[in-house]
Amino acid sequence: MNFKYFGLVFFFFTTLLSAQKTEYSSLLIPDSLKQNANAIVRLDQIDIVIASQRSMNIKEKRVVTVLNEKGQNAIDAYESYDKRRVIKNIQATVFDAFGNEIKKIKRKDFKDQSSVDGGTLFSDGRVMYLDYTATQYPYTIVFESEIETSTTAFIPQWFPLSDYLLSIEKSVLNVSFPENLGFRKRELNFSNFKIKTTADTSTQLSYLATNILAQKEEDYSPNISKIFPRVMMGLEFFNLEGVDGNAKTWKEFGKWWSDKILTGTEELPEETKAKMKTLVGDEKDPIKKAKIIYKYVQEKSRYVAIMEGIGGWKPMPVKDVDRLGYGDCKALSNYTKSLLNAVDVPSYYTKLYGSKDKQNIESDFVSQQGNHIILTIPNGENYVFLECTSQDDPFGYQANFTDDRDVLVIKPDGGEIIRTKKYENKDNVQVNKGKYSLDDNGKFSGTISMVSEGSQYGKFHIVTTPPTEQEAYYKEYWGNIGNLKIDKTRFSNDKEKVRFTEDMEISADNYWKISNGKMIFVVNAYNQYTGSVKRIRNRKNPFEIQRGYYDVDEVSISLPTGFSIESLPQNFELNTKFGEYKTEIIKKDNNNIVYKRSLLVKRGLYKNIEYDEYRLFMEQISRNDNAKIILTK
């Protein structure tokens, strides 16, 4: 035998085996990609083939190495389906740290369940997802899926980087489409990332992203949609819910939506129409009539949580909502719209992104966008916006979920981008008026009335929480007061004025401390800022204060008899671009003082280099809020 030839064959054979095992080995991942990462996307390739106005195929291969338990969510191994969206293929394979295959997961091994609980009306919307429990880390999952759908109105956005603490080794998007469908795209936030356009023709679009290092989440960062790279895509000629459409402008898009998606869903039973007319009686004012109808909807219906797009984009018929008494955001908004129409109050179905983080409909890119539906009522030159999924919100209240963002209003004559209500800094106010006394044993006894409006009004939900949770909430809120006892609570929720009042009686032992025969205690008992703004070296992202707020405090303090004031904190005032802060102490007599405090924090988007200045602003507030009085016996 030719041993030289045998050695060469053996070398190639062992090299091939090694290659098979090491393709998914986590040991070969560069250290730079592991730094700050909980998971690494080795490959995420999405191939979208739009064959016609009514046919789109989406294939994805996603290879993710999970480094620890916190990286589990990066697997992203699920697909939703319904009668117009078919899963042609779904499978996964798990490999250990050395690239050895651990497990094959076939279609039958995926969990398959309804997209939502809440009734048979939504049973056609389902989801298949991987439920894999890791026994060791790191490990790698190769997830593959193929979807066929007739819905071409919604082309998935490309997010090469979808989360913090996630590295991307390679991400690929390939899209092919007929020239006559009016394909369009919009690139966002590319400048700080390694993204290459590899094809951009009249029938094809391709991108390649490589070696994107894991990003640490920085406090106060804007929504990732504003800072991470993404590509939006859409067609001028599309299909949705089995209906063809075409639109170049928002006006055209809204007109099509009104005529083709909403039409046929809005017919109420005649007895319900008559009931609404009886309910409003002789009232002529449209807003007052709308308040009556809104109250009726809140009392009659309950919300089933389904994002727009899950279970379809077309709302279920209002006659079904009327009969069953429940629905999702689409259904309840459309139902309320029909009830208002029965009493001659115009209103408009409205598409938007609903979330605590403000996100706009991209107004200069006409496409299917949004995840939530509300209702818009014209009111002179302005609008009133109704959250139809809430059984508790006051009429027109929007703070913290749908406020201050661009939305698409669907009017009968077409669509229009408008902005929802913006709560100004001082609209989000909390006025605290109280008193407390200290005895010579250090016992604290106080009463406080806190009146909240705007975004701060949102705490009114505390009314419906169990007493034990209420107590836990206030003990955390007043964490600066040790040994706190909640002696009495009384709430007043004025929905007409959108004002929430908390009247509290509290007490605590040993509020003050004795040092060298002196009594020392913090004067600001009720509204201390005890937090801190994290120091971030070499901050990369801008920072955003999404909602400003304004606190005003006035507290009368009764000091124990037999003590004299040795030292009072100095009055203090601070004015910066981020806000204003002021404290004042007024000495009435030897046993009574008044503490006044105001804090205004301004909303805004600020440069990364301004972050330390903001941190210093809040640090000064925290330090001054902890200012102490010294008494001597």
C-alpha positions as CSV (number, residue, x, y, z in Angstrom):
1,M,0.0,0.0,0.0
2,N,1.1,3.5,-0.7
3,F,1.2,4.9,2.8
4,K,1.7,8.4,1.5
5,Y,-1.6,8.1,-0.4
6,F,-3.3,6.5,2.6
7,G,-2.2,9.3,4.8
8,L,-3.6,11.9,2.4
9,V,-7.0,10.1,2.2
10,F,-7.1,9.8,6.0
11,F,-6.3,13.5,6.3
12,F,-9.2,14.5,4.0
13,F,-11.6,12.1,5.7
14,T,-10.8,13.4,9.2
15,T,-10.9,17.0,8.0
16,L,-14.4,16.4,6.5
17,L,-15.6,14.9,9.8
18,S,-14.1,17.8,11.7
19,A,-15.8,20.3,9.4
20,Q,-19.2,18.6,9.9
21,K,-18.8,18.8,13.7
22,T,-17.3,22.3,13.9
23,E,-19.7,24.1,11.6
24,Y,-21.9,25.0,14.6
25,S,-19.2,24.8,17.3
26,S,-19.4,27.7,19.7
27,L,-15.7,27.3,20.4
28,L,-14.8,29.0,17.0
29,I,-16.8,32.1,17.6
30,P,-14.6,35.2,17.8
31,D,-14.2,36.6,21.3
32,S,-15.4,40.1,20.0
33,L,-18.8,38.6,19.2
34,K,-19.1,37.0,22.7
35,Q,-18.3,40.2,24.6
36,N,-21.5,41.6,26.2
37,A,-23.6,38.9,24.4
38,N,-26.2,36.5,25.8
39,A,-26.6,35.0,22.4
40,I,-25.0,35.2,18.9
41,V,-26.8,35.0,15.6
42,R,-24.4,33.0,13.5
43,L,-26.7,33.3,10.5
44,D,-30.1,34.8,9.9
45,Q,-31.1,34.5,6.2
46,I,-34.5,35.6,5.0
47,D,-35.5,34.9,1.4
48,I,-38.7,36.6,0.3
49,V,-40.2,35.8,-3.1
50,I,-43.2,37.9,-4.1
51,A,-44.5,36.0,-7.1
52,S,-47.6,38.1,-7.7
53,Q,-50.0,40.5,-6.0
54,R,-51.5,37.5,-4.2
55,S,-48.5,35.3,-3.5
56,M,-45.6,35.7,-1.2
57,N,-43.1,33.0,0.0
58,I,-40.9,33.6,3.0
59,K,-38.0,31.3,3.9
60,E,-35.9,31.7,7.0
61,K,-32.8,30.0,8.3
62,R,-31.7,31.2,11.7
63,V,-28.7,29.8,13.5
64,V,-28.3,31.0,17.0
65,T,-25.7,30.1,19.6
66,V,-27.2,30.6,23.1
67,L,-24.5,31.4,25.6
68,N,-26.7,31.5,28.8
69,E,-30.2,31.4,30.0
70,K,-30.8,35.1,29.2
71,G,-30.1,34.4,25.6
72,Q,-33.1,32.0,25.1
73,N,-35.4,34.7,23.6
74,A,-32.9,35.2,20.7
75,I,-33.9,31.8,19.2
76,D,-37.1,33.4,17.9
77,A,-38.4,30.0,16.7
78,Y,-42.1,30.4,16.0
79,E,-44.5,31.1,13.1
80,S,-48.1,32.2,13.1
81,Y,-50.6,30.9,10.6
82,D,-54.2,31.1,9.5
83,K,-56.3,30.3,6.5
84,R,-54.3,32.7,4.3
85,R,-50.9,32.1,5.8
86,V,-49.7,28.5,5.5
87,I,-46.6,27.0,7.2
88,K,-45.0,24.8,4.4
89,N,-42.0,23.8,6.6
90,I,-40.8,24.2,10.2
91,Q,-38.0,22.4,11.9
92,A,-35.0,22.8,14.2
93,T,-31.8,21.0,15.1
94,V,-29.9,21.5,18.3
95,F,-26.1,21.2,18.6
96,D,-23.8,21.2,21.6
97,A,-20.8,23.4,22.2
98,F,-18.6,21.3,20.0
99,G,-21.0,21.3,17.1
100,N,-22.3,17.7,17.7
101,E,-26.0,17.2,17.0
102,I,-28.1,16.7,20.1
103,K,-31.6,16.7,18.8
104,K,-33.7,17.0,15.7
105,I,-37.1,18.8,16.2
106,K,-39.6,18.0,13.6
107,R,-42.9,19.8,12.8
108,K,-44.9,17.5,15.0
109,D,-42.6,18.4,18.0
110,F,-43.5,22.1,17.8
111,K,-46.2,23.4,20.1
112,D,-49.3,24.3,18.2
113,Q,-51.9,26.5,19.9
114,S,-54.5,29.3,19.3
115,S,-53.0,32.8,19.0
116,V,-55.4,33.9,21.7
117,D,-57.8,32.6,24.3
118,G,-61.2,34.1,24.2
119,G,-63.6,32.3,21.9
120,T,-64.1,30.4,18.6
121,L,-64.2,33.6,16.6
122,F,-60.4,33.7,16.7
123,S,-59.7,29.9,16.3
124,D,-58.2,30.3,12.7
125,G,-55.3,32.3,14.1
126,R,-52.7,29.9,15.5
127,V,-49.1,29.8,16.3
128,M,-46.4,27.0,16.2
129,Y,-43.5,27.6,18.5
130,L,-40.4,25.7,19.7
131,D,-40.5,24.9,23.4
132,Y,-37.0,23.7,24.1
133,T,-35.5,23.3,27.6
134,A,-31.7,23.6,27.6
135,T,-29.6,21.2,29.7
136,Q,-26.3,22.9,29.1
137,Y,-24.8,26.1,27.7
138,P,-23.6,27.1,25.3
139,Y,-25.7,25.4,22.6
140,T,-26.7,26.2,19.0
141,I,-30.1,25.9,17.4
142,V,-30.7,25.9,13.6
143,F,-34.3,27.0,13.0
144,E,-35.8,26.7,9.5
145,S,-39.2,27.7,8.3
146,E,-41.1,28.4,5.1
147,I,-44.4,30.4,4.8
148,E,-46.7,30.9,1.9
149,T,-49.3,33.7,2.1
150,S,-51.7,35.6,-0.1
151,T,-51.3,38.7,2.0
152,T,-48.7,40.9,0.4
153,A,-49.8,44.2,2.1
154,F,-47.6,43.3,5.0
155,I,-44.0,42.5,4.1
156,P,-42.0,41.8,7.3
157,Q,-39.5,44.4,8.2
158,W,-35.8,43.4,8.3
159,F,-34.2,43.8,11.7
160,P,-30.6,42.5,11.4
161,L,-30.2,43.5,15.0
162,S,-33.3,42.9,17.1
163,D,-32.2,43.3,20.7
164,Y,-29.6,44.3,23.1
165,L,-26.9,41.9,24.3
166,L,-27.1,40.1,21.0
167,S,-24.3,39.8,18.5
168,I,-24.8,39.2,14.7
169,E,-22.2,37.3,12.8
170,K,-24.1,37.3,9.5
171,S,-27.6,38.5,8.5
172,V,-28.9,38.3,5.0
173,L,-32.1,39.6,3.4
174,N,-33.0,38.7,-0.2
175,V,-36.2,39.9,-1.8
176,S,-37.4,39.3,-5.3
177,F,-40.5,40.8,-6.8
178,P,-42.3,41.5,-10.2
179,E,-41.4,44.9,-11.6
180,N,-45.1,45.9,-12.0
181,L,-46.1,45.8,-8.3
182,G,-44.5,49.1,-7.3
183,F,-42.1,47.7,-4.7
184,R,-40.6,50.3,-2.4
185,K,-38.3,50.3,0.6
186,R,-37.1,52.6,3.3
187,E,-33.7,52.2,5.1
188,L,-33.5,53.5,8.7
189,N,-30.5,53.8,11.1
190,F,-27.9,52.3,8.9
191,S,-25.1,54.8,9.5
192,N,-23.5,53.2,12.6
193,F,-23.7,49.6,11.4
194,K,-21.9,47.3,8.9
195,I,-24.6,46.8,6.3
196,K,-24.0,46.4,2.7
197,T,-26.5,46.6,-0.2
198,T,-25.6,43.7,-2.4
199,A,-28.5,44.1,-4.9
200,D,-30.9,46.9,-5.7
201,T,-32.7,46.5,-9.0
202,S,-36.2,46.8,-10.4
203,T,-36.9,43.2,-9.4
204,Q,-34.4,42.4,-6.5
205,L,-33.2,43.8,-3.2
206,S,-30.5,42.2,-1.0
207,Y,-28.6,43.3,2.1
208,L,-25.8,41.8,4.1
209,A,-24.9,42.7,7.7
210,T,-21.8,41.2,9.3
211,N,-20.1,41.3,12.6
212,I,-22.4,43.6,14.6
213,L,-21.2,43.5,18.1
214,A,-23.6,43.2,21.0
215,Q,-25.0,46.5,22.3
216,K,-25.4,47.2,26.0
217,E,-28.7,48.7,26.8
218,E,-28.1,52.2,28.0
219,D,-30.7,53.8,30.4
220,Y,-33.0,56.3,28.8
221,S,-32.2,55.1,25.3
222,P,-34.9,55.8,22.6
223,N,-36.9,52.9,21.3
224,I,-34.8,50.4,19.3
225,S,-36.8,51.3,16.2
226,K,-35.1,54.7,16.3
227,I,-31.5,53.5,16.8
228,F,-31.1,49.9,15.4
229,P,-31.0,49.3,11.6
230,R,-34.1,48.2,9.8
231,V,-35.6,48.1,6.4
232,M,-39.3,48.7,5.7
233,M,-40.8,47.4,2.5
234,G,-44.2,47.7,0.8
235,L,-46.0,47.3,-2.5
236,E,-48.2,49.8,-4.4
237,F,-50.3,46.8,-5.6
238,F,-51.0,44.4,-2.8
239,N,-53.5,42.0,-1.3
240,L,-55.0,41.9,2.2
241,E,-57.7,39.6,3.7
242,G,-58.2,38.3,0.1
243,V,-58.9,41.8,-1.3
244,D,-56.7,43.4,-3.9
245,G,-55.6,47.0,-3.3
246,N,-53.4,49.7,-4.6
247,A,-52.2,52.9,-3.1
248,K,-49.4,55.4,-3.5
249,T,-50.5,57.9,-0.9
250,W,-52.0,57.6,2.6
251,K,-55.2,59.1,1.3
252,E,-55.5,56.3,-1.3
253,F,-54.5,53.7,1.3
254,G,-57.1,54.9,3.8
255,K,-59.9,55.1,1.2
256,W,-59.2,51.5,0.2
257,W,-59.2,50.4,3.8
258,S,-62.5,52.1,4.5
259,D,-64.1,50.7,1.4
260,K,-62.7,47.2,1.3
261,I,-61.8,46.2,4.8
262,L,-64.2,48.0,7.1
263,T,-67.3,47.9,4.8
264,G,-69.5,44.9,5.6
265,T,-68.4,44.8,9.3
266,E,-70.3,47.8,10.6
267,E,-74.0,46.9,10.5
268,L,-75.7,47.0,13.9
269,P,-79.0,45.3,14.8
270,E,-81.9,47.7,14.6
271,E,-82.8,47.3,18.3
272,T,-79.3,48.3,19.3
273,K,-79.5,51.4,17.1
274,A,-82.8,52.3,18.8
275,K,-81.3,51.6,22.2
276,M,-78.4,54.0,21.5
277,K,-80.8,56.8,20.5
278,T,-82.8,56.3,23.6
279,L,-79.6,56.3,25.7
280,V,-78.5,59.8,24.4
281,G,-82.0,61.2,24.5
282,D,-82.3,64.8,23.6
283,E,-78.6,65.5,23.9
284,K,-77.3,67.5,20.9
285,D,-73.6,68.0,21.7
286,P,-71.6,65.3,19.8
287,I,-68.9,65.0,22.5
288,K,-71.5,64.6,25.3
289,K,-73.2,61.9,23.2
290,A,-69.9,60.2,22.6
291,K,-69.2,60.1,26.4
292,I,-72.6,58.4,26.9
293,I,-71.8,55.8,24.3
294,Y,-68.2,55.3,25.5
295,K,-69.5,54.6,29.0
296,Y,-72.0,52.1,27.6
297,V,-69.2,50.2,25.7
298,Q,-67.0,50.2,28.8
299,E,-69.8,48.7,30.9
300,K,-71.0,46.2,28.3
301,S,-67.8,44.8,26.7
302,R,-64.5,43.2,27.7
303,Y,-61.2,43.2,25.9
304,V,-59.6,40.1,24.4
305,A,-55.9,40.9,23.9
306,I,-55.0,40.3,20.2
307,M,-52.6,42.6,18.4
308,E,-53.7,43.9,15.0
309,G,-52.6,41.4,12.4
310,I,-53.0,38.3,14.7
311,G,-56.3,36.8,13.6
312,G,-56.3,39.1,10.6
313,W,-56.6,42.8,10.0
314,K,-60.3,42.8,9.4
315,P,-62.4,43.5,12.5
316,M,-65.1,41.0,13.2
317,P,-68.7,42.1,12.5
318,V,-70.1,44.6,15.1
319,K,-73.2,42.5,15.4
320,D,-71.1,39.7,16.9
321,V,-69.4,42.1,19.3
322,D,-72.9,43.4,20.2
323,R,-74.1,39.8,20.9
324,L,-71.0,38.4,22.6
325,G,-69.8,41.5,24.6
326,Y,-66.1,41.1,23.8
327,G,-63.5,41.8,21.1
328,D,-60.0,42.8,20.3
329,C,-58.9,46.4,19.6
330,K,-60.1,46.2,16.0
331,A,-63.5,44.8,17.0
332,L,-64.2,47.1,20.0
333,S,-63.1,50.3,18.1
334,N,-65.2,49.4,15.1
335,Y,-68.1,48.5,17.4
336,T,-67.9,51.9,19.2
337,K,-67.7,53.6,15.8
338,S,-70.9,52.0,14.7
339,L,-72.7,52.9,18.0
340,L,-71.6,56.5,17.5
341,N,-72.8,56.5,14.0
342,A,-76.2,55.4,15.2
343,V,-76.5,58.7,17.1
344,D,-75.0,60.8,14.3
345,V,-71.5,61.2,15.8
346,P,-68.8,60.8,13.2
347,S,-65.6,58.9,14.2
348,Y,-62.7,57.3,12.5
349,Y,-61.0,53.9,12.8
350,T,-57.3,54.7,13.6
351,K,-54.2,52.7,13.1
352,L,-51.1,53.2,15.3
353,Y,-48.3,51.7,17.4
354,G,-49.6,51.3,20.9
355,S,-46.9,51.0,23.6
356,K,-45.3,52.9,26.5
357,D,-42.4,53.8,24.3
358,K,-43.6,56.3,21.7
359,Q,-43.4,55.0,18.1
360,N,-44.7,56.8,15.1
361,I,-46.4,55.5,11.9
362,E,-43.7,56.3,9.4
363,S,-45.6,59.1,7.7
364,D,-43.4,59.3,4.6
365,F,-43.6,55.6,3.8
366,V,-47.0,54.3,2.7
367,S,-47.4,50.7,3.9
368,Q,-49.2,48.5,6.3
369,Q,-48.0,49.6,9.7
370,G,-49.2,49.6,13.4
371,N,-50.1,47.0,16.0
372,H,-53.2,48.7,17.6
373,I,-56.5,50.4,16.8
374,I,-58.2,53.3,18.6
375,L,-61.0,55.6,17.6
376,T,-60.8,59.3,16.6
377,I,-63.6,61.7,17.0
378,P,-63.4,65.2,15.4
379,N,-64.0,68.0,17.8
380,G,-63.9,71.4,16.0
381,E,-60.3,71.9,14.9
382,N,-59.1,69.2,17.2
383,Y,-59.7,65.5,17.9
384,V,-60.6,63.3,20.8
385,F,-59.0,59.9,20.9
386,L,-60.7,56.9,22.5
387,E,-59.0,53.7,23.9
388,C,-61.9,51.3,23.3
389,T,-60.2,48.3,25.0
390,S,-60.2,49.8,28.5
391,Q,-63.1,49.5,30.9
392,D,-61.5,52.0,33.3
393,D,-59.9,54.9,31.3
394,P,-61.7,58.2,31.3
395,F,-63.2,59.5,28.0
396,G,-60.3,60.7,25.9
397,Y,-57.5,59.7,28.2
398,Q,-54.4,58.6,26.3
399,A,-51.3,59.0,28.5
400,N,-48.6,56.3,28.6
401,F,-49.8,54.1,25.7
402,T,-51.1,56.0,22.6
403,D,-50.1,59.6,23.4
404,D,-47.9,62.0,21.3
405,R,-47.3,59.9,18.1
406,D,-48.2,59.9,14.4
407,V,-51.2,57.8,13.6
408,L,-53.2,56.9,10.5
409,V,-56.8,58.0,10.6
410,I,-59.1,56.1,8.2
411,K,-61.7,58.6,7.0
412,P,-64.4,57.8,4.4
413,D,-62.7,59.9,1.8
414,G,-59.2,58.6,2.6
415,G,-56.4,58.3,5.1
416,E,-54.6,61.1,6.9
417,I,-51.6,61.1,9.2
418,I,-52.3,63.2,12.4
419,R,-50.7,63.3,15.8
420,T,-52.3,62.2,19.0
421,K,-52.6,64.3,22.1
422,K,-49.4,65.5,23.6
423,Y,-49.3,65.9,27.4
424,E,-47.0,68.8,28.1
425,N,-44.6,68.7,31.0
426,K,-46.8,70.5,33.4
427,D,-49.9,68.6,32.3
428,N,-48.3,65.5,34.0
429,V,-48.7,67.0,37.5
430,Q,-48.9,65.7,41.0
431,V,-49.8,68.2,43.8
432,N,-49.0,67.0,47.3
433,K,-50.4,68.8,50.3
434,G,-49.8,67.3,53.7
435,K,-48.5,67.5,57.2
436,Y,-46.7,65.4,59.7
437,S,-45.6,65.6,63.3
438,L,-42.8,64.1,65.3
439,D,-42.9,63.3,69.0
440,D,-40.0,63.1,71.4
441,N,-39.8,59.3,70.9
442,G,-39.3,59.7,67.2
443,K,-42.8,58.6,66.2
444,F,-43.9,60.0,62.8
445,S,-47.6,60.7,62.2
446,G,-48.8,62.2,59.0
447,T,-51.5,62.8,56.5
448,I,-51.0,63.5,52.8
449,S,-53.3,64.3,49.9
450,M,-51.8,63.6,46.4
451,V,-53.7,64.9,43.4
452,S,-52.4,63.5,40.0
453,E,-53.2,64.4,36.5
454,G,-51.9,63.7,33.0
455,S,-49.5,60.8,32.7
456,Q,-49.3,60.7,36.5
457,Y,-53.1,60.1,36.7
458,G,-52.3,56.6,35.3
459,K,-51.7,55.3,38.9
460,F,-55.5,55.3,39.4
461,H,-55.4,51.5,38.7
462,I,-54.2,51.1,42.3
463,V,-57.9,51.4,43.3
464,T,-58.7,48.0,41.9
465,T,-55.6,46.2,43.3
466,P,-56.0,43.9,46.4
467,P,-55.2,45.6,49.8
468,T,-52.0,43.6,50.3
469,E,-50.7,44.8,46.9
470,Q,-51.7,48.4,47.7
471,E,-49.8,48.2,51.0
472,A,-46.7,46.8,49.2
473,Y,-47.0,49.6,46.6
474,Y,-47.0,52.4,49.2
475,K,-44.3,50.8,51.3
476,E,-42.1,50.8,48.2
477,Y,-43.2,54.3,47.2
478,W,-42.3,55.6,50.7
479,G,-39.3,53.3,51.0
480,N,-37.4,56.2,52.6
481,I,-39.7,55.9,55.7
482,G,-38.6,52.9,57.8
483,N,-41.2,50.9,59.8
484,L,-44.0,52.5,57.7
485,K,-47.6,51.7,58.6
486,I,-50.5,52.6,56.2
487,D,-53.2,53.6,58.7
488,K,-55.9,54.7,56.3
489,T,-56.4,55.2,52.5
490,R,-59.2,56.9,50.7
491,F,-59.3,57.3,46.9
492,S,-61.2,59.7,44.7
493,N,-61.2,59.1,40.9
494,D,-62.7,62.1,39.1
495,K,-63.0,60.8,35.5
496,E,-64.7,64.0,34.3
497,K,-61.7,66.1,35.3
498,V,-59.3,63.2,34.8
499,R,-57.9,63.7,38.3
500,F,-57.0,61.0,40.8
501,T,-56.7,61.8,44.6
502,E,-55.0,59.7,47.2
503,D,-55.8,60.7,50.8
504,M,-53.5,58.8,53.1
505,E,-52.8,58.6,56.8
506,I,-49.4,57.0,57.7
507,S,-47.2,56.5,60.7
508,A,-43.8,55.2,61.6
509,D,-41.6,54.6,64.6
510,N,-38.1,55.9,65.0
511,Y,-38.2,58.3,62.0
512,W,-35.5,60.4,63.5
513,K,-32.1,59.5,64.7
514,I,-30.2,60.6,67.8
515,S,-26.6,61.6,67.5
516,N,-24.7,63.2,70.3
517,G,-27.9,64.3,71.9
518,K,-29.2,65.8,68.7
519,M,-32.3,64.8,66.8
520,I,-31.7,64.4,63.0
521,F,-34.3,63.7,60.3
522,V,-34.9,64.2,56.6
523,V,-37.4,67.1,56.1
524,N,-38.7,65.8,52.8
525,A,-40.6,62.7,54.0
526,Y,-43.3,62.4,51.3
527,N,-41.7,62.9,47.9
528,Q,-38.0,62.1,48.0
529,Y,-36.2,61.3,44.8
530,T,-34.2,58.4,46.1
531,G,-33.2,56.9,42.7
532,S,-30.0,57.5,40.8
533,V,-29.1,57.9,37.2
534,K,-26.6,55.3,36.2
535,R,-23.1,56.4,35.3
536,I,-22.4,55.3,31.7
537,R,-18.8,55.8,30.4
538,N,-18.5,56.5,26.7
539,R,-22.2,56.5,26.1
540,K,-23.1,55.7,22.5
541,N,-26.8,56.5,22.2
542,P,-28.7,59.7,22.6
543,F,-31.0,59.7,25.6
544,E,-34.7,60.5,25.7
545,I,-37.0,61.6,28.5
546,Q,-40.3,60.6,26.8
547,R,-42.6,62.2,29.3
548,G,-41.9,65.2,31.4
549,Y,-43.6,65.7,34.8
550,Y,-44.2,68.3,37.4
551,D,-44.4,67.8,41.2
552,V,-45.5,70.4,43.7
553,D,-45.3,69.8,47.4
554,E,-46.3,71.8,50.5
555,V,-45.9,70.1,53.8
556,S,-46.5,71.5,57.3
557,I,-44.2,69.9,60.0
558,S,-44.8,70.0,63.7
559,L,-41.7,69.5,65.7
560,P,-41.6,67.9,69.2
561,T,-41.8,70.1,72.2
562,G,-38.7,70.6,74.3
563,F,-36.4,70.8,71.2
564,S,-35.0,73.9,69.4
565,I,-33.9,74.1,65.8
566,E,-30.1,74.0,65.5
567,S,-29.9,73.8,61.7
568,L,-32.3,74.0,58.8
569,P,-31.4,73.1,55.2
570,Q,-30.7,76.1,53.0
571,N,-33.3,77.1,50.3
572,F,-32.2,75.7,47.0
573,E,-32.9,76.4,43.3
574,L,-31.6,74.7,40.2
575,N,-32.4,75.6,36.5
576,T,-31.1,73.5,33.6
577,K,-32.2,72.5,30.1
578,F,-33.5,69.3,31.6
579,G,-35.8,70.9,34.2
580,E,-36.2,73.1,37.3
581,Y,-36.0,72.3,41.0
582,K,-36.7,74.5,44.0
583,T,-37.1,74.0,47.7
584,E,-38.0,76.5,50.5
585,I,-38.3,76.1,54.2
586,I,-40.4,78.6,56.1
587,K,-40.1,78.8,59.9
588,K,-43.4,79.6,61.5
589,D,-42.3,79.4,65.1
590,N,-40.0,77.2,67.2
591,N,-42.2,74.2,66.7
592,N,-43.7,74.6,63.2
593,I,-42.2,74.9,59.8
594,V,-43.5,74.6,56.2
595,Y,-41.5,72.7,53.5
596,K,-42.2,73.6,49.9
597,R,-40.7,71.8,46.9
598,S,-41.3,71.9,43.1
599,L,-39.7,69.7,40.5
600,L,-40.1,70.1,36.7
601,V,-38.5,67.5,34.5
602,K,-38.7,68.3,30.8
603,R,-39.3,65.7,28.1
604,G,-36.9,65.8,25.1
605,L,-34.4,63.9,23.0
606,Y,-30.8,64.8,24.1
607,K,-27.3,64.2,22.8
608,N,-25.3,61.3,24.3
609,I,-22.7,63.9,25.4
610,E,-25.3,65.6,27.5
611,Y,-26.1,62.5,29.6
612,D,-23.6,63.3,32.3
613,E,-25.1,66.8,32.7
614,Y,-28.5,65.2,33.2
615,R,-27.1,62.7,35.7
616,L,-25.6,65.6,37.7
617,F,-29.0,67.4,37.6
618,M,-30.8,64.4,39.1
619,E,-27.9,63.8,41.6
620,Q,-28.2,67.3,42.9
621,I,-32.0,66.7,43.4
622,S,-31.4,63.5,45.2
623,R,-28.8,65.0,47.5
624,N,-31.0,68.0,48.3
625,D,-34.1,65.8,48.8
626,N,-32.1,64.1,51.5
627,A,-31.3,67.3,53.4
628,K,-31.7,67.0,57.1
629,I,-33.0,69.1,60.0
630,I,-31.0,69.1,63.3
631,L,-32.8,69.7,66.6
632,T,-31.3,70.0,70.0
633,K,-33.0,69.4,73.4
